[in-house]
């Protein structure tokens, strides 16, 4: 991990003083207690000492650091109560199965009780306190905020007109140099640097589920499937308008299949849960993500078919995904992410943070945060 960090710093001209070494765990998940004890004070102390003027805007986590933070540990009494509640739920489900079809009122009553017990279990286990390591790290400069659920991201373009509890200048961008192996990490950095020199070329593939809906229809769905399907169509339109890449849109229910996507430079699609479809011949420097739950739940699982891991193995330079169930509205908006990317003025980390609705939640960005695949064509500045 340290060797990879130093190699990246040398290639990007990052000063040696910007390296902070942490030891947490060799597993992909760390406990909430270890995060609070081993990470928070050290990173805050480092930033206060090295960066009193808050010039550092981005943190890079490197291969070897955990992906996920577990919920707080339960006491013995809480564990005992959770076990008892789950046993009651199981007994009630068996009772529902035994009821005759016409006993609808009793079924409804029992199912309501099962749901009530489930709510109590959720409260006790604090499962909605879990998050990605990087998403939590983005709020390292914020002293106190609720761990339950998500926090609206002050940098998100969609929240610019909203008054939020966390100031924008307290939020740090976070990106991860990670993958199934050290060689993959070296490759994504190398491919990104090469793509910056020559410009990223190839084809942008967008895999929607339905033909393009009008905005009024999509608005009725809220921040749900229809809204994000429209956003994939709009992302394709924004890329097409630049004239930089050929654009292919699949609006059939079936996903792109093997051989459908040669020379893939950009990709966004959905929904194949933890089941990567190898339809792509990735161009060096390619960027893409798949909208589905838990697609960044592991980088190390030997037989795992989650999209982030498999896309990195297959050749992308940057991707993103959730470590757990995020709900669709927590994904970066495709039209904003890819629109900013092809304009060329913003870095990968900026594109991500400006299009990401929530923090202290499930999402992870994997790739060189300074990567700008269209920077030489679009001009503009990079992030510090």
C-alpha positions in Angstrom: 0.0 0.0 0.0 2.7 2.5 1.0 4.8 1.6 -2.1 1.8 2.1 -4.4 1.0 5.5 -2.7 4.6 6.7 -3.2 4.6 5.5 -6.8 1.4 7.5 -7.5 2.8 10.5 -5.7 5.9 10.5 -7.8 4.0 10.2 -11.1 1.7 13.1 -10.1 4.3 15.3 -8.4 2.6 15.1 -5.0 5.0 16.2 -2.2 6.2 13.5 0.3 4.7 15.3 3.2 1.2 14.6 1.8 1.5 10.8 2.7 -0.2 9.7 5.9 0.2 6.0 6.9 -2.6 4.3 8.8 -2.9 0.8 10.2 -6.5 -0.3 10.7 -7.2 -3.9 9.6 -6.2 -6.2 6.7 -9.9 -6.9 6.1 -12.3 -5.1 3.7 -14.5 -4.0 6.6 -13.4 -2.2 9.7 -15.5 -1.6 12.9 -17.0 1.7 13.6 -15.0 1.7 16.8 -11.7 1.2 14.9 -12.6 4.0 12.5 -13.3 6.4 15.3 -10.2 5.4 17.2 -7.5 4.7 14.5 -8.6 7.0 11.7 -10.5 10.1 12.8 -8.0 11.6 15.3 -4.9 10.8 13.1 -6.4 12.3 10.0 -7.7 15.3 11.7 -4.4 15.9 13.5 -2.5 15.5 10.2 -4.8 18.0 8.3 -4.6 20.5 11.1 -0.8 20.3 11.2 -0.1 20.1 7.4 -3.0 22.1 6.0 -4.0 24.9 8.4 -5.3 27.0 5.4 -7.5 24.1 4.1 -5.8 24.0 0.7 -6.0 20.2 0.5 -9.4 19.4 -1.1 -9.0 15.7 -1.9 -7.9 12.6 0.0 -6.8 9.4 -1.8 -7.2 6.0 -0.1 -4.9 3.3 -1.4 -5.0 -0.5 -1.9 -5.0 -2.1 1.6 -7.3 0.3 3.4 -10.8 -1.1 4.2 -13.8 -0.5 1.9 -16.5 -0.5 4.5 -17.3 0.6 8.0 -19.6 -1.7 10.0 -22.4 -0.4 12.3 -21.5 0.1 15.9 -21.2 -3.0 18.0 -24.2 -4.3 20.0 -24.1 -4.9 23.7 -24.8 -8.4 25.1 -28.4 -7.3 26.0 -29.0 -5.9 22.5 -27.7 -9.1 20.9 -30.0 -11.1 23.1 -33.0 -8.9 22.2 -32.2 -9.1 18.4 -32.0 -12.9 18.6 -35.4 -13.1 20.4 -37.0 -10.7 17.9 -35.8 -12.7 14.9 -37.2 -15.9 16.5 -40.5 -14.2 16.9 -40.5 -13.1 13.3 -39.7 -16.6 12.1 -42.6 -18.0 14.2 -45.0 -15.4 12.8 -43.9 -16.2 9.2 -44.7 -19.8 9.8 -48.1 -18.8 11.1 -48.8 -16.8 8.0 -47.9 -19.8 5.8 -50.3 -22.0 7.8 -53.3 -19.6 7.4 -56.0 -20.4 4.8 -56.2 -18.1 1.7 -59.4 -16.5 2.9 -58.0 -15.5 6.3 -56.8 -12.2 4.8 -57.4 -10.0 7.9 -55.3 -12.3 10.1 -52.6 -12.5 7.5 -52.5 -8.7 7.3 -52.3 -8.4 11.1 -49.4 -10.8 11.4 -47.5 -9.2 8.5 -47.9 -5.8 10.2 -46.4 -7.3 13.4 -43.5 -8.9 11.4 -42.8 -5.4 9.9 -43.0 -3.8 13.4 -40.4 -6.3 14.8 -38.2 -5.7 11.7 -38.2 -2.0 12.5 -37.2 -2.7 16.1 -34.4 -5.0 14.8 -33.2 -2.2 12.4 -33.1 0.3 15.3 -31.1 -2.1 17.6 -28.6 -3.3 14.9 -28.1 0.2 13.5 -27.6 -1.4 10.1 -28.3 2.0 8.5 -25.2 3.4 10.3 -22.9 1.3 8.0 -21.2 3.2 5.2 -18.3 3.1 2.8 -14.9 4.1 4.4 -14.4 6.8 1.7 -17.8 8.4 2.1 -17.3 8.8 5.8 -13.8 10.1 5.3 -15.2 13.0 3.1 -16.7 14.4 6.4 -13.6 14.1 8.4 -13.5 17.9 9.0 -17.0 17.9 10.4 -17.1 17.4 14.2 -20.6 16.1 14.7 -23.2 14.8 12.3 -25.8 12.0 12.6 -24.6 8.5 11.5 -28.1 7.2 10.8 -28.8 7.1 7.1 -27.2 9.6 4.7 -26.1 13.3 4.8 -27.0 15.5 1.8 -23.8 16.4 -0.1 -23.2 20.2 -0.1 -21.2 19.9 -3.2 -23.9 18.2 -5.2 -25.1 20.4 -8.1 -28.8 19.5 -7.3 -28.5 21.0 -3.8 -26.8 24.3 -4.7 -30.0 26.3 -3.9 -30.7 24.4 -0.6 -29.5 25.5 2.8 -27.7 22.5 4.3 -26.3 21.9 7.8 -22.8 21.2 6.6 -20.7 24.0 5.0 -19.4 23.2 1.5 -15.8 24.0 2.5 -15.8 21.4 5.2 -16.3 18.6 2.7 -13.4 16.8 1.2 -13.4 14.9 -2.1 -12.2 11.3 -1.7 -11.1 8.8 -4.4 -9.6 5.4 -4.1 -6.6 3.7 -5.9 -7.7 0.2 -5.4 -8.5 -3.1 -7.2 -8.3 -6.8 -7.0 -4.4 -6.6 -7.1 -1.5 -4.2 -6.9 -1.0 -4.7 -10.7 -4.5 -3.4 -11.4 -3.8 -0.3 -9.3 -0.6 0.4 -11.2 -2.5 -0.1 -14.5 -5.3 2.2 -13.8 -2.9 5.0 -12.9 -0.7 4.3 -15.9 -3.7 4.1 -18.3 -5.1 7.4 -17.0 -1.9 9.2 -17.5 -1.6 7.9 -21.1 -5.2 8.7 -21.9 -4.6 12.3 -20.7 -1.7 12.6 -23.1 -3.5 11.4 -26.2 -7.2 12.0 -25.3 -9.7 9.2 -24.7 -11.2 7.9 -27.9 -13.7 5.1 -28.7 -17.4 4.7 -28.1 -19.7 5.7 -25.2 -22.3 3.0 -24.4 -25.4 3.8 -22.4 -27.7 0.9 -21.4 -31.1 2.2 -20.5 -34.1 0.0 -19.8 -36.7 1.8 -21.7 -37.1 4.3 -24.6 -36.4 7.8 -23.6 -39.3 9.1 -21.5 -40.3 12.7 -21.4 -39.4 14.8 -18.3 -42.9 15.0 -17.1 -43.3 11.2 -17.0 -39.9 10.8 -15.3 -40.7 13.4 -12.7 -43.7 11.4 -11.6 -41.4 8.6 -10.5 -39.5 10.9 -8.2 -35.8 10.1 -7.7 -36.5 6.5 -8.8 -36.0 4.2 -11.7 -37.7 6.4 -14.3 -35.7 9.4 -13.2 -32.4 7.6 -13.5 -33.3 5.9 -16.8 -34.0 9.4 -18.2 -30.7 10.6 -16.8 -28.9 7.8 -18.7 -30.5 9.0 -21.9 -29.6 12.6 -21.1 -26.0 11.6 -20.4 -25.8 10.0 -23.9 -27.2 13.2 -25.4 -24.6 15.4 -23.6 -21.8 13.2 -24.7 -23.1 13.1 -28.3 -23.3 16.9 -28.4 -19.6 17.2 -27.8 -18.8 15.2 -30.9 -15.9 13.6 -29.1 -17.1 10.0 -29.0 -19.4 7.8 -31.0 -22.5 7.1 -28.8 -24.5 3.9 -28.7 -27.8 3.7 -26.6 -29.5 0.4 -25.8 -33.1 1.1 -24.8 -34.2 -2.5 -24.7 -34.9 -4.4 -21.4 -32.0 -6.8 -22.2 -28.5 -5.6 -21.3 -25.6 -5.3 -23.8 -24.3 -8.8 -24.3 -20.9 -10.3 -25.2 -19.3 -8.7 -28.2 -21.8 -5.8 -28.3 -19.4 -3.1 -27.0 -16.0 -2.9 -28.8 -13.7 0.1 -28.2 -15.7 1.1 -25.0 -14.5 4.4 -23.6 -17.5 5.3 -21.4 -20.3 3.2 -20.0 -23.3 3.6 -17.8 -26.2 1.1 -17.5 -28.3 -1.0 -15.2 -29.5 -3.6 -13.7 -27.7 -6.9 -13.3 -27.1 -7.4 -9.6 -23.6 -8.8 -8.7 -23.5 -10.4 -12.2 -21.1 -8.7 -14.5 -21.9 -9.0 -18.2 -18.6 -9.1 -20.1 -19.9 -7.2 -23.2 -17.0 -4.8 -23.4 -13.6 -4.3 -25.0 -12.4 -1.5 -22.8 -10.1 1.3 -24.2 -7.2 2.2 -21.9 -8.4 5.0 -19.7 -12.1 3.9 -19.9 -14.6 5.2 -17.3 -17.9 3.6 -16.5 -20.3 2.4 -13.8 -23.3 0.1 -13.4 -26.3 1.1 -11.3 -27.1 -1.8 -9.0 -26.8 -2.6 -5.3 -23.5 -3.6 -3.6 -21.4 -3.5 -6.8 -18.4 -2.4 -4.8 -19.0 -4.7 -1.9 -15.6 -6.4 -2.4 -12.4 -6.0 -4.4 -10.9 -9.2 -3.1 -13.7 -11.8 -3.4 -12.1 -14.5 -5.6 -15.3 -15.6 -7.4 -17.2 -12.3 -7.0 -18.9 -11.0 -10.1 -19.7 -7.5 -8.7 -19.3 -4.9 -11.4 -16.6 -2.6 -9.9 -14.2 -5.5 -9.3 -14.8 -7.2 -12.7 -14.7 -3.9 -14.6 -11.3 -3.1 -13.0 -10.0 -6.6 -13.8 -11.2 -6.2 -17.4 -9.6 -2.9 -18.0 -11.4 0.3 -16.9 -9.4 3.1 -15.4 -12.2 4.4 -13.2 -15.5 3.2 -11.8 -17.8 3.7 -8.9 -20.4 1.8 -6.9 -21.9 1.1 -3.5 -20.6 -1.2 -0.8 -24.1 -2.0 0.3 -27.7 -1.2 -0.5 -27.7 2.5 -1.4 -31.2 3.0 -3.0 -31.1 4.2 -6.6 -31.3 7.9 -5.7 -27.9 7.7 -4.0 -26.1 7.1 -7.2 -24.3 10.0 -9.0 -26.6 11.4 -11.7 -25.3 10.0 -15.0 -26.1 13.2 -17.0 -24.1 15.3 -14.5 -21.2 12.9 -14.1 -20.6 12.2 -17.8 -21.5 15.7 -18.9 -18.8 17.2 -16.6 -16.3 14.5 -17.6 -16.6 15.1 -21.4 -16.4 18.9 -20.9 -12.9 18.3 -19.8 -12.6 21.1 -17.2 -13.2 19.0 -14.1 -11.1 16.2 -12.7 -12.6 12.7 -12.0 -13.0 13.5 -8.3 -14.8 16.8 -9.1 -17.1 15.1 -11.6 -18.0 12.5 -8.9 -18.6 14.9 -6.0 -20.6 17.4 -8.1 -22.9 14.6 -9.2 -23.2 12.7 -5.9 -26.3 13.4 -3.8 -25.3 11.9 -0.4 -22.3 11.4 1.9 -21.8 9.2 5.0 -23.4 6.5 2.9 -22.5 3.6 0.6 -20.7 5.0 -2.5 -17.1 4.6 -3.5 -15.1 6.2 -6.4 -12.2 4.1 -7.7 -9.6 5.8 -9.9 -7.0 8.6 -10.0 -8.8 11.7 -8.6 -6.8 14.0 -10.9 -7.7 12.1 -14.0 -9.1 14.2 -16.8 -9.6 12.0 -19.9 -10.7 15.0 -22.1 -8.6 17.6 -20.4 -6.3 18.3 -23.4 -9.3 18.7 -25.6 -11.5 20.7 -23.1 -8.8 22.8 -21.3 -9.5 24.2 -17.8 -8.1 23.6 -14.4 -7.7 20.6 -12.1 -8.4 20.1 -8.5 -5.7 20.7 -5.9 
